[in-house]
Amino acid sequence: MFDKHHHLHALEPHLPDDVTVRHWLMIFAGYMLAMSVPLVLLISAEGWAWANWIDDTAETFSRTSVAIKLIGLTFYMSLACTFLPLPTGWIIAGVATQQAAVAGDAWQTAMLVGLCGAIGSTMANLNDYHIFTWMLRHQRISAVRTTRSYKAAEKWFARSPFFLVLVSNIIPIPVDFVRMLATSYRYPRLPFAAANLIGRFLRYGIIAFVTFYWNLGWIAPVALLALAAVLGAWRFAPGLFRKLFLRSANQTEPSVSNTVENTEEQQL
C-alpha cells in the first residue's frame, strides 16, 4: 500500500525529478570547449585570414582539412535545438559534397558525416530534454500533465516510446512535440539518447549518401536550406498572423470607439 502511494506521488508534476540540469550544463560546456579549442587551432594553422571565411565561405570551407569540416559540423549540430532552431540538412549536404571530400566514396562519406551529425544532434536534443525538465518543474507549466489532451498523448507515447523517438528523428520535419512528450513522460535519458543517435544517423547518412553519390554539389545544401525556410515559415506563420491580427484588432477598437463618441456628440 505504501509503495503504491509513494509511486503515485513520485509522478506528481510539482515534485523534484532525478535530472540535475546544472551538472548537464557543465558537461555540455566542457564538451563544446573540447571541440572549440582544436577547431580554432586547426583553422589558424591553415594560414588563411579569418576574412576569407566571410568573403568566400563555400570555397574556403571546401579547401579546409577533413578534421575542420567534421569538427565544425559536430559543433554546429550541437547548437541546433528547439530553443535555437538552426537548419541542419543544408550543412550535412554541404559537408557530404564531393567538393568537400571528407571521404573517398559515398558509403564512407555517409558513415562519417552521419555519425558526426548524429552525435551533435543527440547532444542538442539532450539540451532540450534538460531545459524542458527544468521548465516542467514550474507548477504553471507542469499543469499541462493534467489536461485531457496530454493524458491521451501520454497513452499514445507509452505504447512504444523508443520507436516514436527513433522515428521522430528519422523523418526530416520539425517534430519537437515528441521530444517534449518524452521529457514530460520522464522517459529515461539513456534510451532517449540512443533513439536520437540512431535516428539522426540514419537521416543524415541518407542525405550524405545521396548528395555524394549523385554528385549534387551545392544544389543539395541550397535546396535543403530553402526547404528549412519553408518548413520554418509554416511552423511559425500561424502564431505570427495571430499576433498581427490581434494587434490590428486592438488598434481598430479605439478608432471605432472614437467614431461612436463623435457621432453621439453630433446628435446632442
Order of alpha helices (4+ residues) and beta strands (2+ residues): alpha-alpha-alpha-alpha-alpha-alpha-alpha-alpha-alpha-alpha-alpha-alpha-alpha
